[in-house]
Amino acid sequence: MSRDEPITAESIDRLCSAAQLPLPAERRRALAPMLAQLVAAANELSRKMSGSGYRGIVPILRFPER
């Protein structure tokens, strides 16, 4: 799934198959619009929080290397 690909019932089918998640087809179809809205909102928030006006108040998270 590419970063710019829209969330569709087909993309959820692929994700469920890759994760071996036995989600019934009717639930997968119902999940597509919800997940599409969630991803769009998360992307919008990410763009907003990465702006220069927020850099002083948002900590930078860095995971330690193992």
PDB file of N, CA, C, O and CB in Angstrom:
ATOM      1  N   MET A   1       0.853  -1.175   0.000  1.00  0.00           N
ATOM      2  CA  MET A   1       0.000   0.000   0.000  1.00  0.00           C
ATOM      3  C   MET A   1       0.893   1.231   0.000  1.00  0.00           C
ATOM      4  O   MET A   1       1.748   1.391   0.872  1.00  0.00           O
ATOM      5  CB  MET A   1      -0.968   0.002   1.224  1.00  0.00           C
ATOM      6  N   SER A   2       0.694   2.078  -0.963  1.00  0.00           N
ATOM      7  CA  SER A   2       1.531   3.269  -1.043  1.00  0.00           C
ATOM      8  C   SER A   2       0.973   4.369  -0.152  1.00  0.00           C
ATOM      9  O   SER A   2      -0.181   4.330   0.274  1.00  0.00           O
ATOM     10  CB  SER A   2       1.638   3.760  -2.496  1.00  0.00           C
ATOM     11  N   ARG A   3       1.803   5.323   0.108  1.00  0.00           N
ATOM     12  CA  ARG A   3       1.445   6.435   0.984  1.00  0.00           C
ATOM     13  C   ARG A   3       0.279   7.259   0.432  1.00  0.00           C
ATOM     14  O   ARG A   3      -0.536   7.777   1.195  1.00  0.00           O
ATOM     15  CB  ARG A   3       2.650   7.332   1.197  1.00  0.00           C
ATOM     16  N   ASP A   4       0.205   7.376  -0.878  1.00  0.00           N
ATOM     17  CA  ASP A   4      -0.813   8.216  -1.512  1.00  0.00           C
ATOM     18  C   ASP A   4      -2.049   7.443  -1.967  1.00  0.00           C
ATOM     19  O   ASP A   4      -3.002   8.038  -2.469  1.00  0.00           O
ATOM     20  CB  ASP A   4      -0.214   8.924  -2.689  1.00  0.00           C
ATOM     21  N   GLU A   5      -2.036   6.139  -1.796  1.00  0.00           N
ATOM     22  CA  GLU A   5      -3.171   5.326  -2.226  1.00  0.00           C
ATOM     23  C   GLU A   5      -4.360   5.557  -1.294  1.00  0.00           C
ATOM     24  O   GLU A   5      -4.200   5.532  -0.074  1.00  0.00           O
ATOM     25  CB  GLU A   5      -2.790   3.825  -2.258  1.00  0.00           C
ATOM     26  N   PRO A   6      -5.541   5.780  -1.851  1.00  0.00           N
ATOM     27  CA  PRO A   6      -6.709   5.976  -0.980  1.00  0.00           C
ATOM     28  C   PRO A   6      -7.085   4.676  -0.264  1.00  0.00           C
ATOM     29  O   PRO A   6      -6.809   3.582  -0.754  1.00  0.00           O
ATOM     30  CB  PRO A   6      -7.911   6.492  -1.801  1.00  0.00           C
ATOM     31  N   ILE A   7      -7.711   4.814   0.890  1.00  0.00           N
ATOM     32  CA  ILE A   7      -8.183   3.656   1.642  1.00  0.00           C
ATOM     33  C   ILE A   7      -9.479   3.176   0.993  1.00  0.00           C
ATOM     34  O   ILE A   7     -10.458   3.918   0.914  1.00  0.00           O
ATOM     35  CB  ILE A   7      -8.398   4.004   3.163  1.00  0.00           C
ATOM     36  N   THR A   8      -9.473   1.952   0.539  1.00  0.00           N
ATOM     37  CA  THR A   8     -10.649   1.362  -0.105  1.00  0.00           C
ATOM     38  C   THR A   8     -10.903  -0.010   0.510  1.00  0.00           C
ATOM     39  O   THR A   8     -10.083  -0.520   1.274  1.00  0.00           O
ATOM     40  CB  THR A   8     -10.453   1.251  -1.656  1.00  0.00           C
ATOM     41  N   ALA A   9     -12.032  -0.592   0.175  1.00  0.00           N
ATOM     42  CA  ALA A   9     -12.326  -1.952   0.644  1.00  0.00           C
ATOM     43  C   ALA A   9     -11.243  -2.920   0.158  1.00  0.00           C
ATOM     44  O   ALA A   9     -10.874  -3.851   0.874  1.00  0.00           O
ATOM     45  CB  ALA A   9     -13.728  -2.414   0.151  1.00  0.00           C
ATOM     46  N   GLU A  10     -10.740  -2.700  -1.053  1.00  0.00           N
ATOM     47  CA  GLU A  10      -9.699  -3.579  -1.599  1.00  0.00           C
ATOM     48  C   GLU A  10      -8.390  -3.432  -0.831  1.00  0.00           C
ATOM     49  O   GLU A  10      -7.715  -4.427  -0.566  1.00  0.00           O
ATOM     50  CB  GLU A  10      -9.470  -3.275  -3.083  1.00  0.00           C
ATOM     51  N   SER A  11      -8.025  -2.204  -0.471  1.00  0.00           N
ATOM     52  CA  SER A  11      -6.777  -2.026   0.278  1.00  0.00           C
ATOM     53  C   SER A  11      -6.900  -2.625   1.677  1.00  0.00           C
ATOM     54  O   SER A  11      -5.925  -3.148   2.215  1.00  0.00           O
ATOM     55  CB  SER A  11      -6.408  -0.531   0.369  1.00  0.00           C
ATOM     56  N   ILE A  12      -8.088  -2.552   2.266  1.00  0.00           N
ATOM     57  CA  ILE A  12      -8.300  -3.178   3.573  1.00  0.00           C
ATOM     58  C   ILE A  12      -8.243  -4.694   3.433  1.00  0.00           C
ATOM     59  O   ILE A  12      -7.725  -5.373   4.320  1.00  0.00           O
ATOM     60  CB  ILE A  12      -9.657  -2.740   4.182  1.00  0.00           C
ATOM     61  N   ASP A  13      -8.765  -5.237   2.337  1.00  0.00           N
ATOM     62  CA  ASP A  13      -8.647  -6.676   2.082  1.00  0.00           C
ATOM     63  C   ASP A  13      -7.180  -7.091   2.057  1.00  0.00           C
ATOM     64  O   ASP A  13      -6.805  -8.096   2.661  1.00  0.00           O
ATOM     65  CB  ASP A  13      -9.333  -7.052   0.748  1.00  0.00           C
ATOM     66  N   ARG A  14      -6.347  -6.315   1.357  1.00  0.00           N
ATOM     67  CA  ARG A  14      -4.916  -6.636   1.272  1.00  0.00           C
ATOM     68  C   ARG A  14      -4.250  -6.552   2.639  1.00  0.00           C
ATOM     69  O   ARG A  14      -3.447  -7.415   2.995  1.00  0.00           O
ATOM     70  CB  ARG A  14      -4.211  -5.692   0.290  1.00  0.00           C
ATOM     71  N   LEU A  15      -4.582  -5.508   3.413  1.00  0.00           N
ATOM     72  CA  LEU A  15      -3.990  -5.361   4.742  1.00  0.00           C
ATOM     73  C   LEU A  15      -4.401  -6.504   5.667  1.00  0.00           C
ATOM     74  O   LEU A  15      -3.571  -7.045   6.397  1.00  0.00           O
ATOM     75  CB  LEU A  15      -4.396  -4.021   5.356  1.00  0.00           C
ATOM     76  N   CYS A  16      -5.673  -6.866   5.635  1.00  0.00           N
ATOM     77  CA  CYS A  16      -6.153  -7.970   6.476  1.00  0.00           C
ATOM     78  C   CYS A  16      -5.491  -9.286   6.073  1.00  0.00           C
ATOM     79  O   CYS A  16      -5.144 -10.099   6.930  1.00  0.00           O
ATOM     80  CB  CYS A  16      -7.688  -8.098   6.377  1.00  0.00           C
ATOM     81  N   SER A  17      -5.322  -9.488   4.791  1.00  0.00           N
ATOM     82  CA  SER A  17      -4.650 -10.706   4.325  1.00  0.00           C
ATOM     83  C   SER A  17      -3.197 -10.731   4.771  1.00  0.00           C
ATOM     84  O   SER A  17      -2.703 -11.759   5.234  1.00  0.00           O
ATOM     85  CB  SER A  17      -4.732 -10.816   2.797  1.00  0.00           C
ATOM     86  N   ALA A  18      -2.513  -9.604   4.632  1.00  0.00           N
ATOM     87  CA  ALA A  18      -1.107  -9.535   5.033  1.00  0.00           C
ATOM     88  C   ALA A  18      -0.939  -9.747   6.536  1.00  0.00           C
ATOM     89  O   ALA A  18       0.044 -10.343   6.977  1.00  0.00           O
ATOM     90  CB  ALA A  18      -0.509  -8.189   4.629  1.00  0.00           C
ATOM     91  N   ALA A  19      -1.900  -9.256   7.320  1.00  0.00           N
ATOM     92  CA  ALA A  19      -1.831  -9.397   8.778  1.00  0.00           C
ATOM     93  C   ALA A  19      -2.470 -10.693   9.261  1.00  0.00           C
ATOM     94  O   ALA A  19      -2.500 -10.966  10.461  1.00  0.00           O
ATOM     95  CB  ALA A  19      -2.507  -8.215   9.450  1.00  0.00           C
ATOM     96  N   GLN A  20      -2.978 -11.488   8.329  1.00  0.00           N
ATOM     97  CA  GLN A  20      -3.690 -12.724   8.650  1.00  0.00           C
ATOM     98  C   GLN A  20      -4.809 -12.458   9.658  1.00  0.00           C
ATOM     99  O   GLN A  20      -4.989 -13.196  10.626  1.00  0.00           O
ATOM    100  CB  GLN A  20      -2.714 -13.779   9.204  1.00  0.00           C
ATOM    101  N   LEU A  21      -5.546 -11.389   9.402  1.00  0.00           N
ATOM    102  CA  LEU A  21      -6.661 -10.977  10.250  1.00  0.00           C
ATOM    103  C   LEU A  21      -7.963 -11.471   9.619  1.00  0.00           C
ATOM    104  O   LEU A  21      -8.359 -10.980   8.562  1.00  0.00           O
ATOM    105  CB  LEU A  21      -6.682  -9.423  10.439  1.00  0.00           C
ATOM    106  N   PRO A  22      -8.629 -12.430  10.251  1.00  0.00           N
ATOM    107  CA  PRO A  22      -9.837 -13.008   9.658  1.00  0.00           C
ATOM    108  C   PRO A  22     -11.077 -12.144   9.881  1.00  0.00           C
ATOM    109  O   PRO A  22     -12.001 -12.541  10.590  1.00  0.00           O
ATOM    110  CB  PRO A  22     -10.077 -14.387  10.227  1.00  0.00           C
ATOM    111  N   LEU A  23     -11.087 -10.980   9.280  1.00  0.00           N
ATOM    112  CA  LEU A  23     -12.210 -10.054   9.416  1.00  0.00           C
ATOM    113  C   LEU A  23     -13.221 -10.340   8.306  1.00  0.00           C
ATOM    114  O   LEU A  23     -12.846 -10.373   7.134  1.00  0.00           O
ATOM    115  CB  LEU A  23     -11.726  -8.568   9.361  1.00  0.00           C
ATOM    116  N   PRO A  24     -14.499 -10.548   8.652  1.00  0.00           N
ATOM    117  CA  PRO A  24     -15.502 -10.834   7.617  1.00  0.00           C
ATOM    118  C   PRO A  24     -15.580  -9.708   6.577  1.00  0.00           C
ATOM    119  O   PRO A  24     -15.344  -8.541   6.888  1.00  0.00           O
ATOM    120  CB  PRO A  24     -16.883 -11.045   8.262  1.00  0.00           C
ATOM    121  N   ALA A  25     -15.911 -10.080   5.354  1.00  0.00           N
ATOM    122  CA  ALA A  25     -15.938  -9.125   4.236  1.00  0.00           C
ATOM    123  C   ALA A  25     -16.864  -7.947   4.496  1.00  0.00           C
ATOM    124  O   ALA A  25     -16.526  -6.817   4.145  1.00  0.00           O
ATOM    125  CB  ALA A  25     -16.365  -9.826   2.962  1.00  0.00           C
ATOM    126  N   GLU A  26     -18.024  -8.181   5.104  1.00  0.00           N
ATOM    127  CA  GLU A  26     -18.953  -7.068   5.355  1.00  0.00           C
ATOM    128  C   GLU A  26     -18.373  -6.069   6.361  1.00  0.00           C
ATOM    129  O   GLU A  26     -18.649  -4.873   6.267  1.00  0.00           O
ATOM    130  CB  GLU A  26     -20.300  -7.604   5.871  1.00  0.00           C
ATOM    131  N   ARG A  27     -17.586  -6.538   7.307  1.00  0.00           N
ATOM    132  CA  ARG A  27     -16.943  -5.621   8.255  1.00  0.00           C
ATOM    133  C   ARG A  27     -15.813  -4.857   7.586  1.00  0.00           C
ATOM    134  O   ARG A  27     -15.582  -3.689   7.898  1.00  0.00           O
ATOM    135  CB  ARG A  27     -16.409  -6.389   9.473  1.00  0.00           C
ATOM    136  N   ARG A  28     -15.106  -5.505   6.668  1.00  0.00           N
ATOM    137  CA  ARG A  28     -14.036  -4.824   5.929  1.00  0.00           C
ATOM    138  C   ARG A  28     -14.605  -3.672   5.109  1.00  0.00           C
ATOM    139  O   ARG A  28     -14.038  -2.580   5.083  1.00  0.00           O
ATOM    140  CB  ARG A  28     -13.290  -5.816   5.008  1.00  0.00           C
ATOM    141  N   ARG A  29     -15.725  -3.919   4.444  1.00  0.00           N
ATOM    142  CA  ARG A  29     -16.351  -2.860   3.631  1.00  0.00           C
ATOM    143  C   ARG A  29     -16.811  -1.701   4.505  1.00  0.00           C
ATOM    144  O   ARG A  29     -16.674  -0.542   4.111  1.00  0.00           O
ATOM    145  CB  ARG A  29     -17.546  -3.422   2.837  1.00  0.00           C
ATOM    146  N   ALA A  30     -17.350  -1.992   5.679  1.00  0.00           N
ATOM    147  CA  ALA A  30     -17.811  -0.935   6.586  1.00  0.00           C
ATOM    148  C   ALA A  30     -16.640  -0.154   7.173  1.00  0.00           C
ATOM    149  O   ALA A  30     -16.786   1.016   7.527  1.00  0.00           O
ATOM    150  CB  ALA A  30     -18.654  -1.534   7.715  1.00  0.00           C
ATOM    151  N   LEU A  31     -15.497  -0.790   7.274  1.00  0.00           N
ATOM    152  CA  LEU A  31     -14.322  -0.158   7.860  1.00  0.00           C
ATOM    153  C   LEU A  31     -13.665   0.855   6.924  1.00  0.00           C
ATOM    154  O   LEU A  31     -13.042   1.808   7.391  1.00  0.00           O
ATOM    155  CB  LEU A  31     -13.319  -1.212   8.248  1.00  0.00           C
ATOM    156  N   ALA A  32     -13.793   0.668   5.634  1.00  0.00           N
ATOM    157  CA  ALA A  32     -13.100   1.517   4.655  1.00  0.00           C
ATOM    158  C   ALA A  32     -13.390   3.007   4.820  1.00  0.00           C
ATOM    159  O   ALA A  32     -12.436   3.781   4.900  1.00  0.00           O
ATOM    160  CB  ALA A  32     -13.480   1.095   3.264  1.00  0.00           C
ATOM    161  N   PRO A  33     -14.647   3.461   4.876  1.00  0.00           N
ATOM    162  CA  PRO A  33     -14.884   4.907   5.007  1.00  0.00           C
ATOM    163  C   PRO A  33     -14.381   5.470   6.334  1.00  0.00           C
ATOM    164  O   PRO A  33     -13.859   6.584   6.391  1.00  0.00           O
ATOM    165  CB  PRO A  33     -16.366   5.203   4.866  1.00  0.00           C
ATOM    166  N   MET A  34     -14.547   4.682   7.404  1.00  0.00           N
ATOM    167  CA  MET A  34     -14.078   5.137   8.718  1.00  0.00           C
ATOM    168  C   MET A  34     -12.564   5.303   8.740  1.00  0.00           C
ATOM    169  O   MET A  34     -12.041   6.316   9.203  1.00  0.00           O
ATOM    170  CB  MET A  34     -14.509   4.154   9.808  1.00  0.00           C
ATOM    171  N   LEU A  35     -11.875   4.292   8.233  1.00  0.00           N
ATOM    172  CA  LEU A  35     -10.417   4.325   8.225  1.00  0.00           C
ATOM    173  C   LEU A  35      -9.897   5.418   7.298  1.00  0.00           C
ATOM    174  O   LEU A  35      -8.885   6.051   7.599  1.00  0.00           O
ATOM    175  CB  LEU A  35      -9.859   2.969   7.803  1.00  0.00           C
ATOM    176  N   ALA A  36     -10.571   5.645   6.182  1.00  0.00           N
ATOM    177  CA  ALA A  36     -10.162   6.706   5.258  1.00  0.00           C
ATOM    178  C   ALA A  36     -10.237   8.068   5.943  1.00  0.00           C
ATOM    179  O   ALA A  36      -9.336   8.891   5.783  1.00  0.00           O
ATOM    180  CB  ALA A  36     -11.047   6.696   3.992  1.00  0.00           C
ATOM    181  N   GLN A  37     -11.300   8.310   6.701  1.00  0.00           N
ATOM    182  CA  GLN A  37     -11.431   9.581   7.421  1.00  0.00           C
ATOM    183  C   GLN A  37     -10.379   9.707   8.516  1.00  0.00           C
ATOM    184  O   GLN A  37      -9.819  10.784   8.722  1.00  0.00           O
ATOM    185  CB  GLN A  37     -12.831   9.710   8.025  1.00  0.00           C
ATOM    186  N   LEU A  38     -10.111   8.614   9.215  1.00  0.00           N
ATOM    187  CA  LEU A  38      -9.115   8.630  10.281  1.00  0.00           C
ATOM    188  C   LEU A  38      -7.721   8.932   9.734  1.00  0.00           C
ATOM    189  O   LEU A  38      -6.987   9.739  10.305  1.00  0.00           O
ATOM    190  CB  LEU A  38      -9.109   7.294  11.020  1.00  0.00           C
ATOM    191  N   VAL A  39      -7.365   8.291   8.640  1.00  0.00           N
ATOM    192  CA  VAL A  39      -6.050   8.516   8.031  1.00  0.00           C
ATOM    193  C   VAL A  39      -5.935   9.947   7.517  1.00  0.00           C
ATOM    194  O   VAL A  39      -4.889  10.576   7.680  1.00  0.00           O
ATOM    195  CB  VAL A  39      -5.805   7.517   6.883  1.00  0.00           C
ATOM    196  N   ALA A  40      -6.986  10.467   6.901  1.00  0.00           N
ATOM    197  CA  ALA A  40      -6.963  11.849   6.405  1.00  0.00           C
ATOM    198  C   ALA A  40      -6.787  12.830   7.558  1.00  0.00           C
ATOM    199  O   ALA A  40      -6.013  13.781   7.445  1.00  0.00           O
ATOM    200  CB  ALA A  40      -8.257  12.169   5.628  1.00  0.00           C
ATOM    201  N   ALA A  41      -7.493  12.614   8.664  1.00  0.00           N
ATOM    202  CA  ALA A  41      -7.367  13.499   9.828  1.00  0.00           C
ATOM    203  C   ALA A  41      -5.980  13.392  10.451  1.00  0.00           C
ATOM    204  O   ALA A  41      -5.409  14.402  10.861  1.00  0.00           O
ATOM    205  CB  ALA A  41      -8.441  13.164  10.877  1.00  0.00           C
ATOM    206  N   ALA A  42      -5.435  12.190  10.526  1.00  0.00           N
ATOM    207  CA  ALA A  42      -4.094  12.003  11.083  1.00  0.00           C
ATOM    208  C   ALA A  42      -3.044  12.687  10.212  1.00  0.00           C
ATOM    209  O   ALA A  42      -2.109  13.295  10.734  1.00  0.00           O
ATOM    210  CB  ALA A  42      -3.774  10.506  11.220  1.00  0.00           C
ATOM    211  N   ASN A  43      -3.189  12.593   8.895  1.00  0.00           N
ATOM    212  CA  ASN A  43      -2.250  13.258   7.994  1.00  0.00           C
ATOM    213  C   ASN A  43      -2.335  14.776   8.131  1.00  0.00           C
ATOM    214  O   ASN A  43      -1.313  15.462   8.123  1.00  0.00           O
ATOM    215  CB  ASN A  43      -2.522  12.846   6.544  1.00  0.00           C
ATOM    216  N   GLU A  44      -3.548  15.296   8.257  1.00  0.00           N
ATOM    217  CA  GLU A  44      -3.726  16.740   8.434  1.00  0.00           C
ATOM    218  C   GLU A  44      -3.083  17.208   9.741  1.00  0.00           C
ATOM    219  O   GLU A  44      -2.402  18.233   9.766  1.00  0.00           O
ATOM    220  CB  GLU A  44      -5.226  17.105   8.417  1.00  0.00           C
ATOM    221  N   LEU A  45      -3.297  16.467  10.813  1.00  0.00           N
ATOM    222  CA  LEU A  45      -2.693  16.818  12.100  1.00  0.00           C
ATOM    223  C   LEU A  45      -1.175  16.736  12.027  1.00  0.00           C
ATOM    224  O   LEU A  45      -0.482  17.593  12.576  1.00  0.00           O
ATOM    225  CB  LEU A  45      -3.216  15.898  13.208  1.00  0.00           C
ATOM    226  N   SER A  46      -0.656  15.724  11.362  1.00  0.00           N
ATOM    227  CA  SER A  46       0.789  15.578  11.214  1.00  0.00           C
ATOM    228  C   SER A  46       1.386  16.766  10.471  1.00  0.00           C
ATOM    229  O   SER A  46       2.422  17.297  10.872  1.00  0.00           O
ATOM    230  CB  SER A  46       1.120  14.279  10.480  1.00  0.00           C
ATOM    231  N   ARG A  47       0.731  17.186   9.381  1.00  0.00           N
ATOM    232  CA  ARG A  47       1.221  18.357   8.634  1.00  0.00           C
ATOM    233  C   ARG A  47       1.194  19.607   9.507  1.00  0.00           C
ATOM    234  O   ARG A  47       2.136  20.398   9.501  1.00  0.00           O
ATOM    235  CB  ARG A  47       0.374  18.584   7.363  1.00  0.00           C
ATOM    236  N   LYS A  48       0.115  19.776  10.251  1.00  0.00           N
ATOM    237  CA  LYS A  48      -0.013  20.953  11.113  1.00  0.00           C
ATOM    238  C   LYS A  48       1.068  20.960  12.194  1.00  0.00           C
ATOM    239  O   LYS A  48       1.715  21.983  12.418  1.00  0.00           O
ATOM    240  CB  LYS A  48      -1.408  20.994  11.759  1.00  0.00           C
ATOM    241  N   MET A  49       1.260  19.837  12.854  1.00  0.00           N
ATOM    242  CA  MET A  49       2.202  19.772  13.970  1.00  0.00           C
ATOM    243  C   MET A  49       3.658  19.828  13.515  1.00  0.00           C
ATOM    244  O   MET A  49       4.543  20.111  14.323  1.00  0.00           O
ATOM    245  CB  MET A  49       1.969  18.509  14.764  1.00  0.00           C
ATOM    246  N   SER A  50       3.918  19.565  12.246  1.00  0.00           N
ATOM    247  CA  SER A  50       5.292  19.654  11.755  1.00  0.00           C
ATOM    248  C   SER A  50       5.660  21.074  11.345  1.00  0.00           C
ATOM    249  O   SER A  50       6.798  21.332  10.953  1.00  0.00           O
ATOM    250  CB  SER A  50       5.488  18.713  10.580  1.00  0.00           C
ATOM    251  N   GLY A  51       4.712  21.990  11.432  1.00  0.00           N
ATOM    252  CA  GLY A  51       4.975  23.386  11.086  1.00  0.00           C
ATOM    253  C   GLY A  51       5.925  24.050  12.068  1.00  0.00           C
ATOM    254  O   GLY A  51       6.030  23.636  13.223  1.00  0.00           O
ATOM    255  N   SER A  52       6.601  25.060  11.612  1.00  0.00           N
ATOM    256  CA  SER A  52       7.614  25.729  12.438  1.00  0.00           C
ATOM    257  C   SER A  52       7.028  26.345  13.701  1.00  0.00           C
ATOM    258  O   SER A  52       7.734  26.459  14.703  1.00  0.00           O
ATOM    259  CB  SER A  52       8.310  26.803  11.632  1.00  0.00           C
ATOM    260  N   GLY A  53       5.777  26.739  13.686  1.00  0.00           N
ATOM    261  CA  GLY A  53       5.158  27.338  14.861  1.00  0.00           C
ATOM    262  C   GLY A  53       4.972  26.378  16.018  1.00  0.00           C
ATOM    263  O   GLY A  53       4.769  26.809  17.153  1.00  0.00           O
ATOM    264  N   TYR A  54       5.038  25.085  15.750  1.00  0.00           N
ATOM    265  CA  TYR A  54       4.825  24.085  16.797  1.00  0.00           C
ATOM    266  C   TYR A  54       6.117  23.420  17.255  1.00  0.00           C
ATOM    267  O   TYR A  54       6.091  22.637  18.205  1.00  0.00           O
ATOM    268  CB  TYR A  54       3.867  23.031  16.310  1.00  0.00           C
ATOM    269  N   ARG A  55       7.214  23.698  16.628  1.00  0.00           N
ATOM    270  CA  ARG A  55       8.458  22.993  16.947  1.00  0.00           C
ATOM    271  C   ARG A  55       8.940  23.238  18.366  1.00  0.00           C
ATOM    272  O   ARG A  55       9.592  22.375  18.955  1.00  0.00           O
ATOM    273  CB  ARG A  55       9.533  23.401  15.985  1.00  0.00           C
ATOM    274  N   GLY A  56       8.632  24.392  18.920  1.00  0.00           N
ATOM    275  CA  GLY A  56       9.084  24.688  20.280  1.00  0.00           C
ATOM    276  C   GLY A  56       8.251  24.045  21.363  1.00  0.00           C
ATOM    277  O   GLY A  56       8.701  23.938  22.504  1.00  0.00           O
ATOM    278  N   ILE A  57       7.042  23.613  21.031  1.00  0.00           N
ATOM    279  CA  ILE A  57       6.177  23.043  22.063  1.00  0.00           C
ATOM    280  C   ILE A  57       5.962  21.543  21.927  1.00  0.00           C
ATOM    281  O   ILE A  57       5.431  20.909  22.839  1.00  0.00           O
ATOM    282  CB  ILE A  57       4.854  23.729  22.038  1.00  0.00           C
ATOM    283  N   VAL A  58       6.360  20.979  20.822  1.00  0.00           N
ATOM    284  CA  VAL A  58       6.179  19.550  20.606  1.00  0.00           C
ATOM    285  C   VAL A  58       7.539  18.872  20.705  1.00  0.00           C
ATOM    286  O   VAL A  58       8.449  19.189  19.939  1.00  0.00           O
ATOM    287  CB  VAL A  58       5.508  19.267  19.226  1.00  0.00           C
ATOM    288  N   PRO A  59       7.683  17.935  21.649  1.00  0.00           N
ATOM    289  CA  PRO A  59       8.981  17.262  21.771  1.00  0.00           C
ATOM    290  C   PRO A  59       9.258  16.377  20.556  1.00  0.00           C
ATOM    291  O   PRO A  59       8.340  15.851  19.926  1.00  0.00           O
ATOM    292  CB  PRO A  59       9.028  16.418  23.057  1.00  0.00           C
ATOM    293  N   ILE A  60      10.510  16.232  20.251  1.00  0.00           N
ATOM    294  CA  ILE A  60      10.923  15.350  19.165  1.00  0.00           C
ATOM    295  C   ILE A  60      11.147  13.974  19.767  1.00  0.00           C
ATOM    296  O   ILE A  60      11.900  13.827  20.730  1.00  0.00           O
ATOM    297  CB  ILE A  60      12.218  15.881  18.438  1.00  0.00           C
ATOM    298  N   LEU A  61      10.508  12.987  19.212  1.00  0.00           N
ATOM    299  CA  LEU A  61      10.621  11.627  19.710  1.00  0.00           C
ATOM    300  C   LEU A  61      11.663  10.891  18.898  1.00  0.00           C
ATOM    301  O   LEU A  61      11.606  10.847  17.669  1.00  0.00           O
ATOM    302  CB  LEU A  61       9.266  10.896  19.656  1.00  0.00           C
ATOM    303  N   ARG A  62      12.606  10.320  19.602  1.00  0.00           N
ATOM    304  CA  ARG A  62      13.639   9.547  18.927  1.00  0.00           C
ATOM    305  C   ARG A  62      13.758   8.218  19.640  1.00  0.00           C
ATOM    306  O   ARG A  62      13.955   8.167  20.854  1.00  0.00           O
ATOM    307  CB  ARG A  62      15.005  10.303  18.905  1.00  0.00           C
ATOM    308  N   PHE A  63      13.639   7.155  18.891  1.00  0.00           N
ATOM    309  CA  PHE A  63      13.750   5.832  19.475  1.00  0.00           C
ATOM    310  C   PHE A  63      15.220   5.442  19.558  1.00  0.00           C
ATOM    311  O   PHE A  63      15.979   5.683  18.620  1.00  0.00           O
ATOM    312  CB  PHE A  63      12.950   4.796  18.653  1.00  0.00           C
ATOM    313  N   PRO A  64      15.626   4.845  20.669  1.00  0.00           N
ATOM    314  CA  PRO A  64      17.034   4.445  20.796  1.00  0.00           C
ATOM    315  C   PRO A  64      17.365   3.333  19.805  1.00  0.00           C
ATOM    316  O   PRO A  64      16.534   2.474  19.508  1.00  0.00           O
ATOM    317  CB  PRO A  64      17.341   3.983  22.239  1.00  0.00           C
ATOM    318  N   GLU A  65      18.574   3.367  19.313  1.00  0.00           N
ATOM    319  CA  GLU A  65      19.010   2.310  18.400  1.00  0.00           C
ATOM    320  C   GLU A  65      19.449   1.119  19.222  1.00  0.00           C
ATOM    321  O   GLU A  65      20.023   1.257  20.302  1.00  0.00           O
ATOM    322  CB  GLU A  65      20.160   2.796  17.470  1.00  0.00           C
ATOM    323  N   ARG A  66      19.172  -0.033  18.694  1.00  0.00           N
ATOM    324  CA  ARG A  66      19.542  -1.258  19.430  1.00  0.00           C
ATOM    325  C   ARG A  66      20.778  -1.856  18.860  1.00  0.00           C
ATOM    326  O   ARG A  66      21.245  -2.888  19.343  1.00  0.00           O
ATOM    327  CB  ARG A  66      18.420  -2.284  19.402  1.00  0.00           C
TER     328      ARG A  66
END
